[in-house]
Amino acid sequence: MQTFTTPDGTELAYRVTGDGPPLVCVPGGPGQASAYLGDLGGLTAYRALVLLDNRGTGASAAPADPATYRISQLAEDIEALRIHLGYERVDLLGHSAGGGTAMLYAAAYPDRVGRLILASPSLRVTGLPSGLGADAVIASRAGEPWHAEAVRALTAEAGDADELWRLRYASAPFLYGEWNAVTQAQAGRERAEFAPEAEAGFYAEFDVDGAAVLAELAKLGDRVLIIGGDLDIWPTREALAALNTQVPGSRHVTIPEAGHFPWLDNPAAFASAVDGGLHVRPAGTTAEIKDWQHVHNAIIPADALSLEEVRERVTRNRLDVAYAAGTIVGCSTVRPPAEPGAPAIVIARVLAEHRGQGFGTEIHHQALAHAREVLGAEAVETIVWVPNTSGLRFAAANGYTEETDRYQPEGEEGTYLTLRLTS
């Protein structure tokens, strides 16, 4: 951790991780240390994350004056960090309550902001409601085994701090797209990462003109990116759409099958939304597996796969998903050689509306590299559904010119060609 001292004499800590242009990251909570941000879904491969521990949290010192825990002072701490780092302008990401801090900073110092990335931001500083349509989102998850207990915990009153944290954990599944070992572990760490004084002081004597904040954000226009999960209940997708409307020119990206921490539920989609480029990674989370299924079934409707069938394929093949600027654009399959000397099968797919932008070339390049460099395949083939004429053209353009098999599965329409890579 590195440190700097604010004008009021408080020593604050931050750490830098990753490679690329710097991105200053402000955690939420309020009152939570930055550790929970992790690598923001692998974003460290593209950006150098400057992860700030707000005053009194993590490795940062508590201020001499407790009144300076309030959000307006935390916005000033961002300016002190910018000056310390020597940046003319900062790309700034704020998550949850930290999104409110980032908005206050941008409103006060618009000329110091390169890009403003609001990830699942609290909208309190804007005066807009964060929970629009939350009841519908809660109801949509009624089939989950944890639902009834989580609903009770959302409205229960805690008698003491221990009960409060028990209720927070019980309602935590609503914060994630999937309640699994990874998300349960994060939720279980939260109490140790929170500083009660910092949490209590964040909104103390809160008095912010939301309309004025929105007016300043509107001046940033297309420098503002709003990211949220479609299953988040605070802020909801509907609430972030309203913020998007109030900030003309801003971009709103909804991460599918994701909650309040979208980089955990759908890492590649989140990282590509922030970075703006093409991100390809193995399908691991449920959200990513569903996106792979969507691409496959859209391109090969005659061989539509169920979610369970895709999960089974993950156990024996390499299935990658590809996102550009937060949107699913394609996927790939790499089947290992059936035996020594046999070919590996490499299949790259791009949704029709995203073709012609070079995505297929990069998806294929990464899949081919895996087949050759990781699996050690000496020969590589691809399989193309003949009615997919763009797929045939792509295969030929990438050197798959030798036909080794042609077949039509029983009960299906359309023939499949197996083509060997010859160049």
PyMOL commands that set and color helices and strands:
alter all, ss='L'
color gray80, all
select helices_A, chain A and resi 34-37+43-45+66-69+71-85+97-108+110-112+124-126+134-140+147-155+161-175+181-193+196-201+210-223+237-246+262-265+267-275+286-299+301-303+307-314+352-354+359-374+389-397
alter helices_A, ss='H'
color red, helices_A
select strands_A, chain A and resi 2-5+11-17+22-26+48-53+90-95+113-119+224-229+251-255+278-282+318-324+327-335+344-350+380-385+400-407+416-421
alter strands_A, ss='S'
color yellow, strands_A
deselect
rebuild
show_as cartoon
